[in-house]
Amino acid sequence: MRPASILITDDESGIRLMLRTTLESDGYSVTEASNGREALEAIKTNTPDLMVLDLNMPVLDGMAVLEQMKALAAHVVRPRVIILTAYGSIPSAVKATRLGALDFLEKPISPRELRQAVKSVLDEPELDSPPDVVVDVPGGYELVLSRIRKLLRLAEYETAMSLLMKAADRKDQQSAEYFNLLGVLYEAQRKWRLAQKCYDKSIAADEHYQPARTNLRRLLELRRYGRSSQAVVLGDEAEDVWFAKLPDSHN
């Protein structure tokens, strides 16, 4: 069996070297691009299995690469994508996952984090990308989160994700409530690693926030045992304990 091919796209040569050394030591076939334009040309010539893509680059940034790959989807086979983003740049990470990225890593990253993300993304089954839904966000931040909780209970996942994307641009976007709801959305989309990452971020934002602790415990039980007695918790209120069945998790 041929080794999986990985395209590293980053404008910093030192980061490319670290990523390449780590991945080649695990047996992957690695190539490099120093900007988004080079990456698109490489994909058209010989599509890799996976691309590790920096968002902040000259010439053509990572978000533009994702947008162009989406536009070319009918003509070009798209690789799976892990994005590299600046620490705390959640709005960019959320937008990138809507454009097809399967995971994100916040710089600086360790070889261990890179190895885990690459293995998980390559092992993940293919899923259809959800359609884009554009909605307005009237009202204050708390009202927006309340609307998102209601949409989740109704399984209106696409509209909920669109609201979460817009809410990410607000000043309160680092709140425990926001990350918890984003985690539930990613779970509903079978993006288990992103869900766990968001629950962890929710707890980091407020270590006493019980909804995220409950959801993280439930997700870990599902991944380990295939079942859990825990409900999905959307918020602090009693009506936010949600017994809807999300897609089964897997290792």
KAQUIZI-V841236 format. One line per field, one symbol per residue. ss: DSSP state (@ for helix, = for strand, . for the rest). psi: psi as a letter, one per 40 degrees, with the letter a starting at -180 (. if undefined). burial: I if it has 16 or more other C-alpha atoms within 10 Angstrom, else O. A space follows every 10 residues. Layout:
# KAQUIZI-V841236
ss: ???
psi: ???
burial: ???
This chain:
# KAQUIZI-V841236
ss: ....=====. ..@@@@@@@@ @@@@@...== ===..@@@@@ @@@@@....= ====...... .@@@@@@@@@ @........= ======...@ @@@@@@@@.. ..=====... @@@@@@@@@@ @@@....... .......... @@@@@@@@@@ @@@...@@@@ @@@@@@@... .....@@@@@ @@@@@@@@.. .@@@@@@@@@ @@@@@....@ @@@@@@@@@@ @@@@@..... .==....@@@ ==........ .
psi: hiiihhhhhi ehdddddddd dddddeeihh iiieiddddd dddddghidi hhhidgiich iddddddddd dededhhhii hhihiihegd ddddddddee ieiihhiiii dddddddddd ddehihiihi ihhhiigiii dddddddddd dddefgdddd ddddddddei deeeiddddd ddddddddef gddddddddd dddddheehd dddddddddd ddddeeiiei ihhdadidee hheihiiiii .
burial: OOOOIIIIII IOOOIIOOII OIIOOOOIII IIIIIIIOII OIIOOOIIII IIIIIIIOOI IIIOIIOOII OOOOOIIIII IIIIIOOOOI IIIIIIIIII IIIIIIOOOO OOOIOOIIOO IOOOOOOOOO OOOOOOOOOO IOOIIOIIII IIIOOOIIII IIIIIIIIOO OOIIIIIIII IIIIIIIIII IIIIIIIIII IIIIIOOOII IIIIIIIIII IIIOOOOOOI IIIIIOOOOI IIOOOOOOIO O
